[in-house]
């Protein structure tokens, strides 16, 4: 159903990424960062499942490291495999994806509002 590997920039483009090091280990990502796993899948909702696992704190008990927190590749695979039974809730994952899209739109709107505010401030000071 899915394949999880350490990210290599020279490989084919994966469907999404999972952060492997840092305070947010286990977080799914749309774009790669230096310390991440690549996820290859045919499934359209696996990103949402991993996001739900991350928000639900399912990765936290498996994060190790005394200085730099990290999650092992095998632990991440096991957590995802163990929770694939929840994958049948596709209507919930569709709602999670809708919320993610709305949040992205709001982020873009905030950037535009900041630009407008800066422009008005500059105009007021001329």
N, C-alpha and C positions, 0 to 999 in steps of 0.2 A: 504494500500500500504506500510506503514511503521509504526513502533512503536518506540517511543522515551521514555527512562526511565533514571533516575539517575543511574549511573554505580555502580553495586555491584559486586565485584570480584568473588563471589560465584555463580553467575548466569551463564547460558549457554553463550557461546561465541557469542557476537554480530557481525554483519557484519562490522561495523566501529564505531568510537566514534566521539563526538563533544566536543571541549573544552568549558567548562562552566564558567571558571573564568580566569581573567588575561587580559592583553592587546590584546590577540588573541582570545577572546571569539567568538565562532561561527566557528572556524577553524576545518575542519574534520581531524581526526587522524586515522592512521592504528593501533596504539597501545595505550592502555589506559594510562592515567595519573591520579593523585589523584582527580582532579576536572574535571569530564567529564560526558557526557550523553552517553548512549549506544543506538545504532540504529540497529533495527532488520528490515530486509526487504527482499523481494524476488527479488527486482529490482536490476539489475546489474549496472545501471548508477546513482543511488541516491547519491553515494559518489561524483561523478563529479558535480551533481547539487548543492549539499551543498558547494563544493569547489568553484563553480562559484558564488554562493550567497555570500560566504565569501570574495572572491577577489573583487566582485562588491560592497562590502560595505553595503549589505542589512541588516546585523546584527547590524551594528554600532548604528543606532538610538535607538535600543532596549537595549543597554548595559547600565546598571546602576551601582550605587555604588560610594561612594565618596573616599574610600581608595583602595579597591580591586574591579576593574571592574568585572561585571558578567552579564550573560544573563539568564533569567528565562526559565525554561523548557517549559512552555506554550507559551512564545514568540517565542522560537526556532521552536516549532511545527507549530505555525501559519505562520511563515515566509516560512517554507518549503511547507506547504499546499497551501499557496497563490501562490507559484511559480511553482507548479506541472504542470501548463499548458505549461511551457517551456520544459517539459520532453519529448515532441515529437521530439525534436532536437537531436535524438540519434546519428546522424552522427557527430555533434559537440562534444558531450560528449565522443565519441570514440576518437576524435582527442585530447581532453583534457587529456584523460587517456594515450594516446600514448606519449604526451609531458611529463606527470608525470613519465612514465617509462624511457624515455630518461634522464630526470633530475636525476633519481635515479642511472642510469648507470654512468652518469658523476660524481656524488658524489663518487661512488665506485672507479672510475678511479682516481679521485683526491686523495683519501686515499692511493691508491697503489702508485701513483707518489710521495706522501709525504714520504712513507716508503722507496721507492727507493732512493730518495734524501738523507734521513737520513743515509741510508746504505752507499751510495757513500761518504758522508761527513765523516762518521766514518772510512771508508777504506782509505780515503785520509790522515787522521790524524794518521794513524798507522805507 
